[in-house]
Structure formats: C-alpha cells, structure tokens
Amino acid sequence: MFEDKSQELTPISKLGEFGLIKHLTQYFPLSNESSELGVGDDGAVINPGNKKVVLTTDVLAEGVHFNLGYVPLKHLGYKAVVVNLSDIAAMNAVPTQILVSMAVSSRFPVEALEEIYSGIQAACARYKVDLIGGDTTSSNSGLVMSITAVGIEDEENIVKRSGAKPNDLLVVSGDLGGAYMGLQILEREHAVFLADPNMQPEMEGYDYILERQLKPEARTDVKAILEELDIKPTSMIDISDGLASEILHLSDQSKTGFRLYEEKIPMDSLTISTADEMNLNPVMTALSGGEDYELLFTISPNDFDKIKNHPDFTIIGHAVDNEEGNYMVARGSKQLVPLTAQGWDAFLNSQQK
C-alpha cells in the first residue's frame, strides 16, 4: 500500500469515526455560492436558486471496480470523483458539490485514507466542486467508496437520453478504447509481478493509455464548447460501459435505432498499436471496453456545418427509425453488424472473477 514499509502508520481506531471525518475533510473549503452549509452538521444545505438540481451516485468496490495491487490510492480518489462528474456533464449540467462515503477494513491506516482524500481534493480543485458531506464506517471486506455528485443547471439546458430523433447525427468527444487498453497493460504487468516479484513492470511507452485508465478526466468542458458553437444536443450519455452499450441506452430511451460507422470511430494510435500487440481487435476495445468517460450525444442534422471540422468531436453515425434497429456499418464491406451490449456490467463481471 505504501512504498516506505518503515513508515509509522496510524490506526483508524485512534481517531474514531468523527475524528477521522474531521481529519480528512478539514482542508476542503467551499467555493460555490450554492453551497450554503458543508461538512460538520447533520446535513448539508444547497441553495440552487431558481435552477434545477441534478443528482447522481456511484459505488466503487475493491475487487470489483478496482485492484489496489496496481491502482495508487490518490488516483483512486481522483477517479472516484471524476466518474460521477462525468454523469453530471452528460446531463449538460455544471457539477457543484459531492458527498463521499467509505467503508474501510482495519488493514487501512489513516495515512491510506489521507492518500485517497488527497486525490479527492485534487479533483475538487480541478473541477471547482465542493465536498459537503459523507460518512465512514468499518468493512469486513476491503474498501468500498460511494460518491454522490450534485449539479445545477437551468431547466432548458438539461439534456436527457430520450431526445434523439431519426436523422439526428451521432457524435462523440475525444477518442475511445484507451482506458481499456491501459487496464490490459496494468493487468498484464500485475500478473507478471505476482509470478515473479523481482521482475520490473514494463510500462514505458504506454503513458497515454495508462492515464486514460488511472486518471481519466470528465468532459465538463463540452458544455461550454457546444454553447460557443450554438449547438444543444438532443440526447446525451457518458461512455462508461463501452460505446455499443451507450448507443443502446440512447436507443432505448429515445425510441430510435442507430447506424454506427466503424471507420469513423476515433481511436488513438497507441490504443490501436497496443491492441494489435495483445492480439485484440481495436474496434472491440472502443465498442465494449468502457471507462473512456467521453460524451456521446446526438445533434440536429441542421448543425452539421457547425461541428463537422471541430477537433474535439467526431460524427460517427446517425439515428434511424426505431424498427430499423442498431447496427455498425463495417469498414469496407458495408456489412451491417448488430450492436450488442458487451461492455462493463458490475454483476456479470464480479461473477466472472
């Protein structure tokens, strides 16, 4: 857990629950006007003014969502915040507050939680969100984190999954598949270490995809970019479970089908070369890998000229009538390949371990 094995560590029992919360949260100032009361009382107080409040929550469990054999604690804290802020961004809202709850076993000293909270603090500073509450308790099975994120936005700006219409353009930010390939490198090198602890991990040259896995960023910037382009998405979702799964979510909520063009899927060259190195189909890493935390959205075809040459976005398909279904148009052959949800599922993946 720590590089310095001689470091004197503090058991959580020395501080107790309330002392621990105070210790971990004392350096989290409030910066949003909507945060009226934060940590320290029975409840937080948020004043959204005349705006709507958007809420989302995620649970991250050790052994299911992360492996502390290769995930640094500070990165874990940062990523736990980011995955929730990504959901707020997918609603086209501005993230403003978070609540953090943790269940920890006795093998975690206070210093380990300090590392996690340093990552949480870094994310709060990066995205200008306030930590306003949470809880800690003991656990008999490792570490479990639950983070709730709050966003505030004018009602007319909020974007749901249900607004896509036939002929709308399907657009994605950034590039896809990198986080999954970063995970494959981490899993490979961890397996080598377990087999021979004297072997040094071979991480050089994989920086971009490792960062996509260990320290992803929420695309909170997309809202402002689209406003500058005078574009409001008709539907939107973040890519946490893989491109195919997210398209199917939009399809289900919007009651439309989709055509995705394989040749249009944006992928970094390192993602492609690493997939080739590991005998994986690069396209499948984008379709089923997940954890990219890019935004997938639809726009009116009338907005094509506004977005067609923008470096942050790629038009990857379009919506069709619901009865036409969801297919990927294969590169070259133009064969229609059915889109299936093969991305991350916490219950299925935990059963496979």
KAUR-V642908 format. One record per helix or strand of 3 or more residues. SS is the DSSP state (helix for helix, strand for strand). FROM is the first residue (numbers start at 0). TO is the last residue. If there is no record, write none. Layout:
SS_FROM_TO + SS_FROM_TO
This chain:
helix_11_13 + helix_15_24 + strand_34_36 + strand_51_61 + helix_72_89 + strand_93_103 + helix_109_126 + strand_129_137 + strand_143_152 + helix_154_156 + strand_168_172 + helix_177_194 + helix_206_213 + helix_221_227 + strand_234_237 + helix_242_253 + strand_255_260 + helix_261_263 + helix_268_276 + helix_281_287 + strand_294_298 + helix_300_306 + strand_312_320 + helix_321_323 + strand_325_328 + strand_335_337 + helix_345_351
